[in-house]
Amino acid sequence: MTIDLRTLLPIAERAATIAADIIRTKAPGIVTAKGDRDMATEVDYAVEQAVRDFLARETPEIAFLGEEDGLTGAGDGLMWVLDPVDGTANFLHGIPLCAVSLGLIDKNIPTLGVIDLPFLGARYTAAEGTGAQANGTEIQVSHTRDLNDAIVSIGDYAVGTGAHERNRPRLVLTHELAARVQRVRMFGSAAIDLAWVADGKTDALIMLSNNPWDTAAGVLIAREAGAAVVDLDGSPHTTDSRATIAAGPKLVAELVELVAEAHRVAQRSAHTAE
């Protein structure tokens, strides 16, 4: 399928506007438990349905994957990917760090992204090959070269089945980062993590997980702003990656090694505990 990103980006922005308006104007409503400490609000479902309906009308030839209700349509490898409220726990508690994250992927590779922060008045956009913008102004990653000078955000700790084991490397990593970097931050939204790396507000992100709705938009925006975005082994990030590491090119290799060492230490600790 031939795609025209110049045509699709305005459509994605209109979808994000629909979503952001719902988030700003509606209370969370009834909370549905999806698992251990994992939940969705009425707003999550309302946003996803509204965006799904809008994009089905505007781009019926493109498939759609939403975090809450899954996949509809078949787009020959082309698919919209939506996290309706990235940072639901923050939203539920009145913390303004939440985002609409809408990406377009082509055979597992992000090609377009829009991230809207409804309560912060910020919108991040990018299309492949055209650079990244915040509220229409071009943005770039930071030029930080030394981890001692870096602010590094990390993804949430794991919850649910196997959380204890999955958190071993996360806790080791937190400990190592605390000893090396200027500051460690946990914002509770992968979309914000990636957008703020793109905007140079933070210097790096390490998230030891990867869901396409969390990362599809942000990965493309960060790359278009000059970031390197990779998997655990340093290979280019795709929707099939196991983790998400994003930083300016001068930092990414050191972060990959730091994450690898955290996994080695966590494995040794687990064997000792046995």
VOPATOR-87239 format. One line per field, with one value per residue (C-alpha): residue number from 1; x, y, z. Coordinates in pm, whole numbers, plus 50000, padded with zeros to 5 digits. Layout:
<rs>
num: NUM|...
px: X|...
py: Y|...
pz: Z|...
</rs>
This chain:
<rs>
num: 1|2|3|4|5|6|7|8|9|10|11|12|13|14|15|16|17|18|19|20|21|22|23|24|25|26|27|28|29|30|31|32|33|34|35|36|37|38|39|40|41|42|43|44|45|46|47|48|49|50|51|52|53|54|55|56|57|58|59|60|61|62|63|64|65|66|67|68|69|70|71|72|73|74|75|76|77|78|79|80|81|82|83|84|85|86|87|88|89|90|91|92|93|94|95|96|97|98|99|100|101|102|103|104|105|106|107|108|109|110|111|112|113|114|115|116|117|118|119|120|121|122|123|124|125|126|127|128|129|130|131|132|133|134|135|136|137|138|139|140|141|142|143|144|145|146|147|148|149|150|151|152|153|154|155|156|157|158|159|160|161|162|163|164|165|166|167|168|169|170|171|172|173|174|175|176|177|178|179|180|181|182|183|184|185|186|187|188|189|190|191|192|193|194|195|196|197|198|199|200|201|202|203|204|205|206|207|208|209|210|211|212|213|214|215|216|217|218|219|220|221|222|223|224|225|226|227|228|229|230|231|232|233|234|235|236|237|238|239|240|241|242|243|244|245|246|247|248|249|250|251|252|253|254|255|256|257|258|259|260|261|262|263|264|265|266|267|268|269|270|271|272|273|274
px: 50000|50133|50106|50127|50244|50178|49809|49794|49964|49681|49431|49628|49634|49257|49220|49448|49238|48923|49098|49247|48912|48753|49034|49017|48639|48534|48590|48759|48429|48406|48741|48778|49047|49257|49493|49706|49734|49641|49323|49129|48882|48565|48767|49020|48739|48560|48875|48963|48613|48600|48941|48869|48544|48706|48997|48767|48585|48895|49131|48924|49210|49437|49408|49370|49519|49402|49529|49182|48986|49252|49282|49028|49076|49361|49599|49866|50119|49996|49831|49730|49833|49667|49718|49406|49535|49901|49947|49604|49716|49832|49505|49300|49484|49466|49834|49862|50132|49926|49910|49729|49972|49881|50133|50129|50343|50436|50543|50652|50838|50689|50644|50428|50345|50136|50158|49924|49958|49605|49676|50014|49920|50187|50165|50453|50440|50663|50651|50934|51201|51054|51187|50996|50798|50654|50355|50482|50839|51126|51287|51610|51754|52004|52375|52472|52777|52841|52603|52706|52528|52223|51865|51740|51379|51287|50971|50734|50819|50641|50309|50108|50225|50600|50650|50902|51138|51082|51163|51505|51687|51475|51580|51945|51927|51773|52054|52323|52167|52134|52509|52603|52358|52258|51898|51661|51296|50985|50699|50457|50397|50611|50478|50596|50929|50994|50856|51073|51384|51296|51251|51578|51398|51553|51863|51762|51491|51527|51208|51249|50928|50772|50405|50335|50068|50316|50600|50486|50440|50720|50988|50932|50920|51242|51421|51314|51454|51792|51771|51898|51620|51727|51647|51840|52117|52156|51972|51721|51394|51082|50742|50893|51167|51184|51278|51304|51626|51632|51902|52127|52375|52665|52495|52315|52605|52689|52324|52295|52595|52453|52126|52311|52510|52190|52047|52366|52363|51991|52047|52332|52114|51829|52061|52202|51851|51771
py: 50000|50343|50589|50968|51073|51440|51352|51115|51339|51598|51313|51174|51520|51552|51212|51327|51642|51432|51218|51508|51686|51378|51343|51708|51724|51389|51239|50897|50725|50356|50180|49833|49605|49441|49261|49313|49693|49740|49925|50115|50397|50482|50755|50502|50315|50631|50773|50450|50410|50769|50749|50406|50532|50847|50665|50396|50673|50865|50576|50257|50086|50100|49852|49976|49839|49985|49894|49828|49657|49510|49485|49565|49568|49451|49698|49494|49573|49929|49990|50272|50201|50387|50418|50620|50733|50652|50701|50585|50560|50923|51031|50846|51023|51369|51377|51566|51338|51143|51137|51032|50828|50755|50600|50456|50149|49991|49626|49679|50006|50339|50593|50864|50970|51214|51248|51495|51591|51720|51882|52033|52200|52017|51820|51630|51522|51359|51187|50977|51188|51526|51587|51622|51916|52031|52258|52318|52408|52178|51989|51796|51560|51690|51686|51542|51317|51211|51005|51211|51505|51310|51302|50950|50841|50480|50284|50172|49868|49549|49443|49125|48769|48728|49087|48990|48828|49090|49365|49222|49387|49701|49745|49675|49924|50189|50137|50167|50475|50644|50604|50737|50988|51338|51238|50942|51011|50793|50980|50689|50739|50589|50845|51131|50957|50936|51280|51446|51267|51401|51751|51745|51782|51452|51285|50920|50663|50302|50097|49722|49641|49721|49739|49885|50123|50262|50321|50341|50718|50809|50599|50773|51119|51052|50922|51217|51445|51271|51003|50650|50410|50050|49713|49541|49427|49766|49668|49915|49921|49769|49668|49322|49453|49338|49677|50044|50240|50593|50857|51090|50894|50966|50795|50498|50245|50305|50265|49936|49801|49929|49748|49429|49444|49498|49179|48985|49105|49022|48671|48608|48737|48507|48204|48293|48323|47972
pz: 50000|49905|50191|50190|50534|50450|50419|50714|50973|50977|51012|51307|51465|51432|51600|51884|51927|51962|52223|52419|52438|52594|52849|52950|52985|53132|53477|53485|53569|53648|53679|53528|53670|53397|53633|53942|53982|53617|53526|53262|53316|53127|52958|52824|52651|52534|52378|52204|52060|51938|51770|51626|51473|51336|51172|51033|50846|50739|50659|50622|50439|50747|51035|51393|51717|52047|52392|52530|52253|52028|51651|51380|51005|50786|50632|50453|50727|50780|51117|51348|51708|51996|52367|52457|52796|52847|53220|53336|53699|53686|53522|53781|54063|53910|53814|53483|53338|53088|52710|52398|52189|51826|51592|51244|51184|50854|50894|51257|51189|51311|51033|51194|51547|51748|52125|52295|52661|52733|53069|52976|52648|52451|52128|51971|51608|51351|51015|50882|50720|50816|51168|51495|51633|51963|51910|51557|51653|51555|51842|51891|52149|52401|52324|52663|52632|52993|53206|53508|53345|53228|53350|53276|53296|53362|53293|53564|53773|53670|53823|53783|53733|53768|53880|54149|53898|53630|53878|53971|53678|53713|54075|53997|53712|53935|54185|53917|53760|54098|54144|53798|53651|53752|53830|53778|53693|53667|53499|53459|53085|52810|52564|52783|52841|52468|52383|52646|52522|52176|52319|52513|52846|52954|52814|52801|52863|52971|52971|53020|52835|52500|52405|52060|52189|52445|52201|51836|51829|52069|51902|51568|51729|51922|51612|51403|51675|51650|51918|51885|51990|52038|52191|52472|52236|52073|51755|51608|51798|51639|51773|51831|52061|52422|52567|52473|52520|52379|52407|52219|52005|52242|52539|52394|52383|52750|52846|52656|52847|53177|53113|53017|53340|53541|53390|53470|53831|53864|53729|53974|54257|54157|54148|54490|54633|54510
</rs>
